[in-house]
C-alpha cells in the first residue's frame, strides 16, 4: 500500500490557514494542526482579563472543529518573548518581528513534526500578500532558517513555487494545490465557499498586538525604562490594559478604562501602590515603581481626571500599598498634563 503522508499545519483560525489544512487533506495527506499562544494575541488577551464584551472565542478551535481536523494548543509565550525583544531580522512598521516570528513558529512545527514522525509542515502563506513576511525571498529564507527546505508546503501558492519532496514523490497531489498570489482575497473566499467553510476569523488583521501602533509605543517605552533588563509575561499582559502614563524613568501609572480592566488591575495592586477615588465611581490605577510623595499626588490627579467627579474642583483619592493607606484631595489633571504624561 502507498504510504499516506502526514502534514503538520500552523492554524491561526484565519481564512488562509484553515483553507491550507483543507487543501492539504484534499491533496491526499493526513493533517494535524498547531495553534500557538504567544501572549500577544488580542483575542487571547480579552479572554485572559475576563472581557465578555469583545470577541474571546478561540477561532482556531472553532474552525478546527468545523473542519474535523485535530489541533494542538501550544503555549510558546516564555520562549517567544526573548525573540520579540531582539529579533534577528528586525521589526515591521511597529514592533512586529514578522520574519523572526515565522521562523520561530516553523522551527517549533518542525520539531513537533519530528517528534510525531510526520512528513512535512504546511502554512497558509500566500506569495505577495504581506510585504514583510510573504514575499518570495522571505518565504525561502524562513524555510531555510527553520530547517524545512523541501519539507515546507504552502498549498495556496504551491504551483508558483518549487515542488516540495512530498509533491515530487506524489504523496501530495500538486494538481490539487493552488497558485494564489497578492492581496486580493476573492479566490480564497470562493474556495471557502466551495469547501463550505464558515467559521473562520474574518480577514481584518489586527489580531497581534505587536502590529498596533499604540501598543508598540507602550512596549518601546517599557523597554527603554528597563534599560536591557528582561521583561516578564506579566509585563506583556499589563501593556494591553488601561491608559499608560510615564511619571519618571522608573515610575509608570496604568489607569483602568472600565470595570473589566479595573478588576484585572486589582490583581496586581497588592504588589505596590494603587489608587481610586473615594466618593465617585471611577478607575483603579496601578503604580509601577516607588513614587515620591509629589508623584503620588500626580497619580491621584490622574485618577480624579478619569472618575465621575472629573468636573469637580477637587476629588478625594485613596492610595494604598501593602495594607497602609493615604488619602489626598487633589484637582483633576488637566488636558495639558494628560498629554505630557501619556505614553
N, C-alpha and C positions, 0 to 999 in steps of 0.2 A: 504494500500500500504506500502511496505517496505521503510523505510527511507533511502535516499541516503546520504552517508557520504560526508563530505566536508573537504578536506585536505589543509593545508597551507604549501607551499614549499619554501625552500630557493633556489633561482635561481641565480647562478653566471654568466651564459651564457656559461659555460663549458659543456663538454660532459656528465659527471655523473649527474649533477643537472638537465639537460634537459631530460635525459633518465628517471630519477626518476619521473619527472612530467608525462611523457607519460605512464610509467608503472602503476603509481597510478591511472591514468584515465582509463587505460585498465582494472585495477582490480576492477573497479566499483564505484569510487569516483569522485565527482566534485573537481576541482583543481583551486586554486588561488596561485600565486607565489609572493614572495617579493624579491626585489633586493636592497641591502643596499649600500649606498655610505658612505665610511669610511674616505675618504681623502687620503688614502694610495694606491689606485689602480693606476697602471701605465697608463692604457688607459684613465681613468678619468682625470689624471694629464695632459696628452697630449692634451686632449680636453680643459681643463681649461686654459692652457697657449697659446692656439691657434695654436698648431702644426698640420700641414697638411701633413707632410712628413712621419708620422708614424701612425699606426692604431689608430683611435679615435672613431670608431663606438662603440656603446654600444651593446655588444654581448648579454646581457640579453634581450634587446628589440628585437633584430634581431631574436633570437631563439624563443622567446615567440610568435612573430608574425607568424613564420613558423609553430609552433605547434598549434596556435589558442588558446592559454592559456592566461588569463588575468594576468598582472604583475603590482604590485605597486612598484614605486620607492621611497625609504625611505632614507632621509639624516640623518645618525646617527653620523656624524663626531664629533659634540660637546660633545656628551656623550661618544663616543668611545675613544677619545684622553686620558682622565684620566686613562682609563683601560690600554692603551698601556704603559703609563708611569710607572705603578705599578701593573703588572699582578700577581694575587694570585699564579698562577701555574708556573710562570717564563717564560723564553724565550726559543726558539728553538736554532738552530745553529747561528742565528743572533739576531735581535731584534723582532722576530716574536713570539707573545704571542698566539700561535695557540689554546691552550686549553681554555684560557680565552676568546679568540675571539669567539670560537664556543659556549661557554656558553652564552656570551653576545648576540649573534645573535639568539640563540634558545630562550632565555628569551624574546627578542623583538617579535619573532614569536609567542610565547605562548600568550603574551599579545594581539597581534593582533587577534589570534585565538579566544580568549575570547570576544574581542570587537565585532567581526562579527558573533559569535555564531557557529564557525566551530568546528570540532570534534577532529582533530589531526594535528600534524606537521610532515612533512617529509623532508628528505635531500637526497642528492646523495652520502652520505658517503659509502665507501667500506671497509670492515674489512681488516686491514693489508696493505692498500695502502700507508698510510703515517705513519712514525714511531712515531710521537709525538701525533697526534690527532685522529688517526683512528685505534688504537689497541683496542681490546675488553674491557679491563678495563677502558680505557679512554672514549669509547663510553657509557659505563654505567655511568661513572662519570658525563659527560656533560648532559646526560638526567636527572639525579638526581638533579644536581645543577640548571638546568633551570626549574625545576618543571614539567617535562614532562614524568616522569616514567609511562609506559604503554600507552602513547599517542604520542610517537616519533617513526615514522616508517622509517626504512632505506630499501626501497624496493629493492635495488640492492643486498643487503646481508641478507634480512629478513629471509630467510629459514635457515640461520645459527644462528639466534638469537631467543630469546624467543618471542612468538607471542604477539603483542600488543592487546589492547582491541578491536580495530577495526577488527583485524583478528579473534579474538575469537568469536565475535558476528556475523561474516560473512559479515559485511559491506564493508570490503576489502577482496577480494578473495586471500587467501595466496597461492593458487596453481598458480597464475599468477605473483607471485613475484620470486626473483632470489636468487642465492647463490654465487654471485661473491665474490672473495677474492684475496688479494695480489696485486702486482704491474702490473701484466700482463693486458693490456688494450684491448687485442684482443676480449674478449667476449663483451665488451661494444661497440667496433667498429662494430662487427657483429650485435648487437642489433640495433645500429643506422641505419645500412643498412636495416634491417627488417622494421623499422619504417619510412624509407625514410627521415631521419633527416640529413641535410647537412650543416646548417648554424651555428653550434656551434663553440665556440672558441676552437682552436686546443689545445690538452693537452700538452703544452710545459712548463707550470709553469711560474713563474716569474711575474705574474700579480700584486702581492703585493710587494710594495717597502720594506716592513719590512723583507722580506726574502733575500734581496740583501745585500751583504757584504759591499759594498761601501756606500750605503745609511745608513745602520745601523751604520757604523763608524761615519758618519756625525751627525746622531741623538744622539749617545752617547756623542760625543764631545759637542753638544749643551746642553744636559742635565747636563754635568759636568760644563759647563760655567755658566749655570743658577743657579746651586747650590740649587736646590729644588724649585725654582720659577716655576710656571706653564707655559706651552707653549701655543701658540695660533695656530689656523689653518693657519694663515699667515706664522708662523714659519715652519709648515709642508710643505706648498706649496713651500717655498723657498729652502727647503732641496733637492727638486727634480730638481733644476735648477742650472746650471753652475758648475764651479770649485770652491771649497771652501778652503780658507786659514785662518789659525789661527795666528793672529799677536800679540795677548796678551790675558789675561784671559777674557777681556770684548770686544775685538776687533776681528771682523772677516770680511773677504772680499769675496764676491761672484763675480766671473768673468764669464760673459756670454760666451757661446760656439758658438752661431750662432745668426742670426737675430731674430728668434722667442724668444729666451731667452733674448736677449738684450731688445726687446720690453716689455717683461714681467717685467724685472728688472727696466725699466724706470718708471713703475707704482709706484714702491716703492722708487724710487730715491728721491722724494720730502721729505722723512722722515729723511734724513741725508745726509752724504757725498756720492757723486757718482763721477766717473771719466771716461774719454775717451780720446783717442789720438786726437790731433787737426789736424794733417796733414796726417794721414794714416787711412785706414779702419780698424776697429777692435772692440773689445768688449766694452760693458758697464760694469763697476764694481760698485757694491753696497757695501758700507761700513756699517757694523752693529756696532754701538758703537761710541765713541767720541775719535778718534785717536789724538795723538800728531803730531806736525809738522814733526818730524822724521818719524813717521809711515805713514803719508800721502805721503812722498817721497817713502816709500816702496810700498804703494798702486799704485803709479804712475809707478814704475818699473815693477809691475806685469802686468799692462795694456800694457805697452810698450812691454813686452815679448810676448804677445799674439796678437799684432796688426801686420799689414803688414810691419811695419818698424822694426821688431824684430832683423834684422841683421845690423841695423844702429848703429853707435857708441852712439847716443843719440836720444831721442824722446821727443817731447813736449806733455805734458798731461795736460788737464784741469780738475780741481777738483771743484765741485760745492756743495754748501749747502745753501738751502733756499734763492736762488737768488744771493748770493755772489759767486765769482769765484776766483780761484787761479791757475795760470799756472806755471808749473815747467818743467824743462828739465832734463831728467834722462837717465841713462844707463839701457837698458832692463835687467831684472833679469836673473841671470844665473841659470843653472840646479840645482846647489847645494842649492841655496836659495829657488827655487821652491820645491824641495824635503823636505827641512827643514820646510817649512810653510804649505805645502799641508796637508789637513785633509784626 
